[in-house]
Amino acid sequence: MRKIPLSVLLPLVAIATLIAPAPAQAMGSGNQYQDAQTGLSYQIWQPGKGSTKDLTLRSFKLLSCGAKNEQWLAAIYGEDRSIQFLETDAAVKCSNPGLGKQIATASINGQIAKIVAFCDPANAKQWKKCSTADIQNYGGYAMWNTKPTKLLHGTSIEVLISGLTYADLLRISRAMTPLMKQ
């Protein structure tokens, strides 16, 4: 077997490293949301300062949305009490937050969000009386689309909570901020 001289091998490794695609988490800004924005055509939004309070970031992933679609973002904070931030291009549906009852709408940063509680459809009494108060008991979510910017597509955002209140859901959702204002 013929050995490749080190003077040839090192430049080849350097070139391969530069052209190889890097995962968003490896971009190195120190902000996973900022790193995720790299290479995506829709606008990434991040939780506002202090909105996740004492809940620790447990998971941050870019997930596949099929061969022809961009990846979607899923960030999870906390365990028993938890918040999930799910984001994708507004023109594509990647995640499914689950079966629940729409109980309200709310204005989130100028957009109308659908508010859903995870009441049990098999329990007719609970389903019929399902309200914003049930979000604390069963969990729920807010879901809305943002407008596109000059350079980026609009975003479909879902904020799912468990063990938190309807007021918490609104506060957390309204505190979200876009990474790039354009």
Order of alpha helices (4+ residues) and beta strands (2+ residues): alpha-alpha-beta-beta-beta-beta-beta-beta-alpha-alpha-beta-beta-alpha-beta
